[in-house]
Amino acid sequence: MTTLVGRLVDESRTLVSAEVALYKAKATERLSAYKSAIVLFVVAGILALAALIALLVGLVMALSTVLHPIWATLIVVGVVLVLAAILGIVGKGRLAGPERDA
């Protein structure tokens, strides 16, 4: 009986060790998949930012045919800053969470 209990304890330890190794392997696999996805998202964000900058430069150039280049630049920058401020205010409001009635 003592031998059986000893074998049970040893096999239980082996089983737990194998389960821990399995979960570590699964976690490592998922982490490597997330790393590649994060890299792709970062590259996509950089390309989107470059496209936005090109669009804004194009808007300044297009307005420069009608207005003086400084005024065209000020208009485009002003509109972008207003949009950024609105998005920032809305984002700040969302961080605060829903208002509770007093």
N, C-alpha and C positions, 0 to 999 in steps of 0.2 A: 504494500500500500504506500509506503514511504517513497519507493522508487517511482511509482506512478505519479504521485503528487510532485515530486522533483522534476519529472519529465514534463508535466503539465505547466509548471512554472517556467521552465526553460523554453518550451514551445510558445508560451504566451509572450515571453520577452522577445523571442524571434519574430513573432507575428507583429507585435507593436513596433519593433524596429523596421520591419518591412513596410508597414503602413506609413510610418513617418517618412521613410525614404520615398515612397510613392507620392505622398503629398508634396514633399520638397521638389520632386521631379516635375510634378504638374505645375507647381507655382513658378518654377524656373522657366518652363515652357511658355506659360502665359505672360510672364514678365518680358521675355524676349519678343513675343508677339506685340506687346504694348509698346516696347521700345521702338520697333520699326514703324508702328502706327504714329507714334508721337513725332518721329523724325519726318514722316510724310506730312503730318499736319503743320509742322513748323515751316517746311519748305513751301507748302501751299499758302500759308499765311504771308510769307515773305514775297512770293510771287503776286499775291493779291494786293499787297501794299505797293509793290512796284507798279502794278497796273493802275492803282488809284492815283499815284503820283503822276504817272504819264497822262492820265485823264485830266488832272488838275492843271498840268502844264499846257496841255492842249486847249483847255478852256481859257487860260490866260492868253495864249497865242491867238485864239479866235477872237476874244474880246479886244485884243490889241489892234485888230484891223479897224475897229470902230472907235475905240477910246485910246487915250495915251497908255502906254504899257504900265506905267505906275498905277494908274487908276484901275486898269484891268486886274493887276495883281492884288491891289487892295480890296477890290470887290470879291474876287474869288477867295482870298484868305478870310475876309470878313464873313462870308457865307459859310465857309467850312468851320470857322470858329464858333459861329452861332449854332450850327448843327452839333458840334462837339459839346458845347455847353448844354444844349437841350438833352442830348443823350446822357451826359454826365449827371444832370439833375434827375432824370428819370431813373438811371441806375442807382443813384444814391437813395432815392425813394424806395426802390425795390429792396435794397439792403436793409433798410430800417424795418421792413416787414409791415404787415397790415396794422393800421391804426386801431386802437381799442377805444370803444366808447366809454366815456368817463361817467 
